[in-house]
Amino acid sequence: MILLWVYFLLIGMQCIECHVCASNGTTRSFSCVGIKVLQMPTDIPQNTTYVEIKMTKLKVIPSEAFSGLTDLYRIVITENFALEEIGHRVFRNLPGLLEITIAKSINLVIIHKDAFWNLPNLKYLTISNTGLKILPDFSKITSRQHGFLFDLQDNTNIELIPPDAFLGLSNDYISELRLTKNGINEVQSHAFNGTKLEKLFLTGNVNLRKIHNDAFQGAQGPVVLDISSTSISILPKNMLKSIKKFSATSTYNLKKLPNLDIFTELIEANLTYPSHCCAFANWKKNQSAKNPMCNIPHIDQDEPGWYNEHCRKVTEVTCYPRPDDFNPCEDIMGHTYLRVSIWSISILAITGNLVVLIVLMTSRYKLTVPRFLMCNLAFADLCMGIYLLIIASVDIHTKSQYYNYGIDWQTGLGCSTAGFLTVFASEFSMYTLTMITLERWHTITYAMQLERKLRLWHACAMMLSGWVLSFLIALLPIVGVSSYMKVSICLPMDIDTPHSQAYIMFILLLNVIAFFAICICYLKIYLTVRNPSFVSASSDTRIAKRMAILIFTNFICMAPISFFAISASLKLPLITVSNSKILLVLFYPINSCCNPFLYAIFTKSFKRDFFILMSQFGCFKKQAHIYRTETSSAHYSNNRNGTWVSTLKTSEATLYSLVPLDPQHNTPGRATVSKGNKGDAPQSPVQ
């Protein structure tokens, strides 16, 4: 008898080692908790309503583990890290079952296709944080509960939603289908066939790139759709017709919206990019059908929110985030006159500067310092013309639909290239203008001191510095100091950080210094040439007018832009981005248009080079012959008289060169400054 008791005691100790499971008759619950549970118990009381299996060492939940538990309404299987498989018919013929939770079982890779069977009252199904690679078969659940909720989340190995994935899950409406934070990368055709969806959440599937256009074929709904934090780039049209609330925040690949007419029911949108809300800014839709309850008397007063959603004939779409001051709801060129102006100015700048470059670089005359500087200036202004042409072209391409193209444009290579071109062109042009002015001042001031004459290699060294400085200034926004992506016209308007703010202030200060340097040099030149012992009063007046034009074009280009830019960089903007586009078109490129004419095309030396070049192609032969005859006559006169004279006639369109002294002032070793070709450096008289 004693031996028998010892035997039963040992058996009991073994059972304790096998599992720690207990039932509570009061709450009618049954739980198996702890790592000592190695196998599924078979003695669950028949009247149990709640089963919890937690933190066990179970590897398999065997077939029909809960068979016969007709009162069971809730099952929780969680934190079973050893669990690998749930057998067939585990959840079978449980008419009272309301909720199933399978969670935090990362080694669970198999749920048998017949695991879920005949669960007519199931309302909540959760499968989260498992190792499943394919969706279980839900086709035999056939729940009749209204407002079914299915939560499938954090299953990072599930990559595909196949056809008919949720067919048979519920015969009534599925209130929420949460397929969040899984590894889903594709939703295939007819994936939601046979379902009636109210809310569908695909949030957090960062690898989700494709939803087949027929994914919702055979489905009703959804009414609410959330694809936030996914990689979707194209919205399938068939899923948008019934949507009333659409969320796509942090969906950075979704840069283009489909035709707005597809959103027949939409009333609220939460999107990633503010520009997309511009699509809905002035767009209104007609309700596709009016709810019969709208005819109830005083319903608009008793239920104003519901009435506004279902009964108004015309509904405005509420959209977030709203467009900011930097990206208003408009095309790149918001007005027709700006669109026409930017095309005219860009073509003028490109044509003028390209002609100057070709003529100067193909001239048969020696490359002098002024010619070299003019080539650099023409190249800088040509870059500005190309920038304007790029902006004008993109504006035409995106007209009336910039909200669909704005993100690709502003974050792409095109905007960065355009921004680089305009900043480089602006700074290099200003630098070159300063060098040209300094060269003229130096040449006139030290006209008789040949040892101080500016040589070509001096000019090359100066311009190399300008190239490097302008290149670095234009490069900084690309590497993170300010940004070209802030606005549609690709100017560095980002001043959110101290570095960006300092960058803008540095550029403005540099341009202001250059402008004043130009003004001071021209003032000194004017004071020199107006000396009555050297020039006449009439020459004085013409030179003053010419200088006034040069300074005035610089001033009207610099002043308004600098003023508003300084206020904006101090975070006290006095002008909107929309109005700043007027400055961009009408003031910003003035120098680029005027420079080739004021510094080259209107000068006599350029006309000579142009006509001689064109004569080689059979054009303007008469004009070219006249200029060749003039040049030959001038050289003959020089050799005959033994004195130096200008090789060209004085012209109102030219600036400065040395001319022979009047007989009464013909003092040896002395020369005077007068009007002449600005492109030819003054030389000493021939002794």
Residue pairs with C-beta under 8 A, 6 or more apart in sequence:
16 36
17 36
18 36
18 37
18 38
18 39
19 32
19 36
19 37
19 38
19 39
19 41
19 56
20 32
20 33
20 34
20 36
20 37
21 30
21 31
21 32
21 37
21 41
22 30
22 31
23 29
23 30
23 31
23 44
23 45
23 48
24 30
24 31
25 45
27 49
27 50
28 45
28 47
28 48
28 49
28 50
28 71
29 48
29 49
29 50
29 51
29 52
30 44
30 45
30 48
30 50
30 51
30 52
31 51
31 52
31 53
31 54
32 40
32 41
32 52
32 53
32 54
32 56
32 58
33 52
33 53
33 54
33 55
33 56
34 55
34 56
35 55
35 56
35 57
36 57
37 53
37 56
37 57
37 58
38 56
38 57
38 58
39 58
40 53
40 58
40 60
40 61
40 62
40 65
44 51
44 66
44 69
46 68
46 69
46 70
46 71
47 71
48 69
48 71
48 72
49 71
49 72
49 73
49 74
49 96
50 72
50 73
50 74
50 75
50 76
51 66
51 69
51 72
51 74
51 75
51 76
52 76
52 78
53 61
53 76
53 77
53 78
53 80
54 76
54 77
54 78
54 79
54 80
55 78
55 79
55 80
55 81
56 80
56 82
56 83
57 80
57 82
58 80
58 82
58 83
59 82
59 83
59 84
59 85
60 83
60 84
60 85
60 86
60 87
61 77
61 83
61 85
61 86
61 87
61 90
62 87
62 90
63 87
63 88
63 89
63 90
63 112
64 87
64 89
64 90
64 92
65 87
65 90
66 72
66 75
66 90
66 91
66 92
66 94
67 89
67 92
67 93
69 94
70 94
70 95
70 96
71 96
72 94
72 96
72 97
73 96
73 97
73 98
73 99
73 121
74 97
74 98
74 99
74 100
75 91
75 97
75 99
75 100
75 101
76 101
76 103
77 83
77 86
77 101
77 102
77 103
77 105
78 101
78 102
78 103
78 104
78 105
79 103
79 104
79 105
80 104
80 105
80 108
81 104
81 105
81 106
81 107
82 107
83 105
83 107
83 108
84 107
84 108
84 109
84 110
85 108
85 109
85 110
85 111
85 112
86 102
86 108
86 110
86 111
86 112
86 115
87 112
87 115
88 112
88 113
88 114
88 115
89 112
89 114
89 115
89 117
90 112
90 115
91 97
91 100
91 115
91 116
91 117
91 119
92 114
92 116
92 117
92 118
93 117
93 118
94 118
94 119
95 118
95 119
95 120
95 121
96 121
97 119
97 121
97 122
98 121
98 122
98 123
98 124
98 145
99 122
99 123
99 124
99 125
99 126
100 119
100 122
100 124
100 125
100 126
101 124
101 126
102 108
102 111
102 126
102 127
102 128
102 130
103 126
103 127
103 128
103 129
103 130
104 128
104 129
105 129
105 130
105 131
106 129
106 130
106 131
107 131
108 130
108 131
108 132
109 130
109 131
109 132
109 133
109 157
110 132
111 127
111 132
111 136
113 136
113 137
114 137
114 140
115 136
115 137
116 136
116 137
116 138
116 140
116 141
117 140
117 141
118 140
118 141
118 142
119 141
119 142
119 143
120 142
120 143
120 144
120 145
121 143
121 144
121 145
122 141
122 143
122 145
122 148
123 143
123 145
123 147
123 148
123 149
124 148
124 149
124 151
125 138
125 141
125 148
125 149
125 150
125 151
125 169
126 150
126 151
126 152
127 136
127 151
127 152
127 155
128 151
128 152
128 153
128 154
128 155
129 153
129 154
129 155
130 155
131 155
131 157
132 155
132 157
132 158
133 157
133 158
133 159
134 158
134 160
134 162
135 152
135 158
135 160
135 161
135 162
135 165
138 165
138 166
138 167
138 168
138 169
139 164
139 167
139 168
139 169
140 168
141 168
141 169
141 170
142 168
142 170
142 171
143 169
143 170
143 171
143 172
144 170
144 171
144 172
145 170
145 172
146 172
146 173
146 175
147 172
147 173
147 175
148 169
148 170
148 172
148 173
148 174
148 175
149 174
149 175
149 176
149 178
150 166
150 169
150 174
150 176
150 177
150 178
151 176
151 178
152 158
152 178
152 179
152 180
152 182
153 178
153 179
153 180
153 181
153 182
153 204
154 180
154 181
154 182
155 182
155 183
156 181
156 182
156 183
157 183
158 182
158 183
158 184
159 183
159 184
159 185
159 186
159 207
160 184
160 185
160 186
160 188
161 179
161 184
161 186
161 187
161 188
161 191
161 215
162 188
162 191
163 188
163 189
163 190
163 191
163 193
164 190
164 191
164 193
164 194
165 191
165 192
166 174
166 177
166 191
166 192
166 194
166 195
167 193
167 194
167 195
168 194
169 195
170 195
170 196
172 196
173 196
173 197
173 198
173 221
174 195
174 196
174 197
174 198
175 198
175 199
176 198
176 199
176 201
177 195
177 197
177 199
177 200
177 201
177 222
178 201
179 200
179 201
179 202
179 205
180 201
180 202
180 203
180 204
180 205
181 203
181 204
181 205
182 204
182 205
183 205
183 207
184 202
184 205
184 207
184 208
185 205
185 207
185 208
185 209
185 210
186 208
186 209
186 210
186 211
186 212
187 202
187 208
187 210
187 211
187 212
187 215
188 212
188 215
189 212
189 213
189 214
189 215
189 217
190 214
190 215
190 217
190 218
191 212
191 215
191 216
192 200
192 215
192 216
192 218
192 219
193 217
193 218
193 219
194 218
194 219
195 219
195 220
195 221
196 219
196 220
196 221
197 219
197 220
197 221
197 222
197 223
198 221
198 222
198 223
198 224
199 222
199 223
199 224
199 225
199 226
200 221
200 222
200 224
200 225
200 226
201 226
202 208
202 225
202 226
202 227
202 230
203 226
203 227
203 228
203 229
203 230
203 247
204 228
204 229
204 230
205 229
205 230
206 229
206 230
206 231
207 231
208 227
208 230
208 231
208 232
209 230
209 231
209 232
209 233
209 253
210 232
210 234
211 227
211 232
211 235
211 236
211 239
212 236
213 236
213 237
213 238
214 236
214 238
215 236
215 238
215 239
216 222
216 236
216 238
216 239
217 238
220 242
221 242
222 239
222 242
222 243
223 242
223 243
223 244
223 245
223 265
224 243
224 244
224 245
224 246
224 247
225 239
225 243
225 245
225 246
225 247
226 246
226 247
226 248
227 247
227 248
227 251
227 254
228 247
228 248
228 249
228 250
228 251
228 270
229 249
229 250
229 251
230 251
230 253
231 251
231 253
232 248
232 251
232 253
232 254
233 253
233 254
233 255
233 256
234 254
234 256
235 254
235 257
235 258
237 258
237 262
240 246
240 258
240 262
240 263
240 266
241 262
241 263
241 264
241 265
242 264
242 265
243 263
243 265
243 266
244 265
244 266
244 267
244 268
244 309
245 266
245 267
245 268
245 269
246 263
246 266
246 268
246 269
246 270
246 271
247 269
247 270
247 271
248 254
248 269
248 270
248 271
248 272
249 270
249 271
249 272
250 272
251 271
251 272
252 272
254 271
254 272
255 273
255 404
255 407
255 408
256 404
256 405
256 408
257 276
257 279
257 403
257 404
260 279
260 280
260 283
260 285
263 285
263 317
264 285
264 288
265 285
265 287
265 288
266 280
266 285
266 317
267 309
267 315
267 317
267 318
268 317
268 318
268 319
269 276
269 277
269 280
269 317
269 318
269 319
269 320
270 319
270 320
271 277
271 319
271 320
271 321
273 406
273 407
274 321
274 322
274 323
274 324
274 327
275 323
275 327
275 329
275 402
275 403
275 406
275 407
276 319
276 403
276 404
277 319
277 320
277 321
277 322
277 323
277 329
277 403
278 323
278 329
278 330
278 402
278 403
279 403
279 404
280 317
280 319
281 319
281 323
281 329
283 317
284 314
284 315
284 316
284 317
285 314
285 315
285 317
286 313
286 314
287 310
287 311
287 312
287 313
287 314
287 315
290 310
290 311
290 313
291 310
291 311
293 299
293 310
294 307
294 310
294 311
299 306
299 307
299 311
300 307
300 311
308 315
309 315
323 329
325 573
325 576
325 577
326 486
326 487
326 493
326 577
327 406
327 487
327 488
327 577
328 334
328 576
328 577
328 578
329 403
330 402
330 578
331 339
331 395
331 398
331 399
331 400
331 402
332 391
332 394
332 395
332 398
332 402
332 488
332 489
332 581
333 339
333 342
333 391
333 392
333 395
333 581
333 585
334 578
334 581
338 581
338 582
338 585
339 392
339 395
339 396
341 585
341 586
342 388
342 391
342 392
342 395
342 585
343 392
345 388
345 585
345 589
345 593
346 385
346 386
346 388
346 389
346 391
346 392
346 589
347 385
347 389
348 385
348 593
349 381
349 382
349 384
349 385
349 388
349 589
349 592
349 593
350 382
350 385
350 386
350 389
352 381
352 593
352 596
352 597
352 601
353 378
353 379
353 381
353 382
353 385
353 592
353 595
353 596
354 378
354 382
355 596
355 601
355 610
356 374
356 375
356 378
356 596
356 600
356 601
356 606
357 375
357 378
357 379
357 382
358 613
359 600
359 606
359 609
359 610
359 613
360 371
360 374
360 375
360 378
360 600
360 606
360 609
361 375
362 613
363 371
363 609
363 612
363 613
364 612
365 371
365 609
367 456
368 456
368 679
368 680
368 681
369 439
369 454
369 455
369 456
369 458
369 459
369 681
370 436
370 439
370 678
370 679
370 680
370 681
371 679
372 456
372 459
372 460
372 463
373 432
373 435
373 436
373 439
373 459
373 463
374 436
374 599
374 600
374 679
376 428
376 432
376 463
376 466
377 429
377 432
377 433
377 436
377 595
377 599
378 595
378 596
378 600
379 428
380 424
380 425
380 428
380 429
380 432
380 470
380 592
381 425
381 429
381 591
381 592
381 593
381 595
381 596
382 425
383 421
383 422
383 424
383 425
383 428
384 421
384 422
384 425
384 426
384 429
384 589
384 591
384 592
385 589
385 592
386 421
387 418
387 421
387 422
387 425
388 585
388 589
390 414
390 417
390 418
390 421
391 418
391 489
391 490
394 405
394 409
394 414
397 405
398 404
398 405
398 406
398 409
402 488
406 488
409 415
409 488
410 484
410 485
410 486
410 487
410 488
410 490
411 485
415 484
415 485
415 490
416 478
416 484
416 485
416 490
418 484
418 490
419 474
419 477
419 478
419 484
419 490
419 491
419 492
420 474
420 475
420 477
420 478
420 484
421 474
422 490
422 491
423 470
423 473
423 474
423 477
423 491
423 492
423 507
424 470
424 471
424 473
424 474
425 592
426 511
426 588
427 469
427 470
427 473
427 474
427 507
427 510
427 511
428 466
428 467
428 470
429 591
429 592
429 595
430 510
430 511
430 514
430 515
430 591
431 466
431 469
431 470
431 514
432 463
432 466
433 514
433 518
433 554
433 591
433 595
434 514
434 517
434 518
435 459
435 462
435 463
435 466
436 599
437 517
437 518
437 521
437 522
438 517
438 521
439 454
439 459
440 521
440 525
440 655
440 656
440 678
441 521
441 522
441 524
441 525
442 452
442 454
443 453
443 454
443 656
443 681
443 682
444 525
444 528
444 529
444 656
444 673
444 682
445 524
445 528
446 452
446 453
447 658
447 671
447 673
447 682
447 684
448 669
448 670
448 671
448 684
450 684
453 681
454 681
473 507
476 482
476 503
477 483
477 484
477 492
477 494
477 503
478 484
481 499
481 500
481 503
482 492
482 493
482 494
482 495
482 499
482 500
482 503
482 504
483 492
483 494
483 500
484 490
484 491
484 492
485 494
486 492
486 493
486 494
487 493
487 577
489 580
489 581
489 584
491 584
492 500
492 503
492 504
493 568
493 577
494 500
495 501
495 504
495 568
495 569
495 571
501 569
501 571
504 565
504 568
504 569
505 566
505 569
508 562
508 565
508 566
508 569
511 558
511 562
512 558
512 562
515 554
515 555
515 558
518 550
518 551
518 554
519 551
522 547
522 550
522 551
525 547
525 656
526 543
526 544
526 547
528 673
529 535
529 539
529 540
529 543
529 656
529 673
529 674
530 540
530 543
530 544
533 665
534 672
534 673
534 674
535 543
535 672
535 673
535 674
539 674
539 675
542 652
542 675
543 655
543 656
543 675
546 655
549 598
550 598
553 590
553 591
553 594
553 598
554 591
556 587
556 590
557 587
557 588
557 590
557 591
560 583
560 587
561 583
561 587
561 588
564 573
564 574
564 575
564 580
564 583
567 573
567 574
567 575
568 574
568 575
575 583
599 678
600 606
600 679
601 607
602 653
603 651
603 653
603 654
603 655
603 677
603 678
603 679
604 648
604 649
604 651
604 653
604 654
604 677
605 648
605 654
605 677
605 679
605 680
606 679
607 623
607 627
608 627
608 631
608 648
610 620
611 620
611 623
611 624
611 627
612 624
612 627
612 628
614 620
614 624
615 621
615 623
615 624
615 625
630 648
630 649
631 647
631 648
634 645
634 646
634 647
634 648
635 647
637 645
638 644
638 645
638 686
642 686
643 660
643 685
643 686
644 658
644 660
644 671
644 683
644 684
644 685
644 686
645 659
645 660
646 657
646 658
646 659
646 676
646 677
646 680
647 677
647 680
648 654
648 657
648 676
648 677
648 680
650 659
650 674
650 675
650 676
651 675
651 677
652 675
654 675
654 676
654 677
654 678
655 675
655 676
655 677
655 678
656 673
656 674
656 675
656 676
656 678
656 682
657 674
657 675
657 676
657 677
657 678
657 680
657 682
658 671
658 672
658 673
658 674
658 676
658 682
658 683
658 684
658 685
659 672
659 674
659 676
660 666
660 685
661 667
661 670
661 671
661 672
665 672
668 687
671 682
671 684
671 685
673 682
676 682
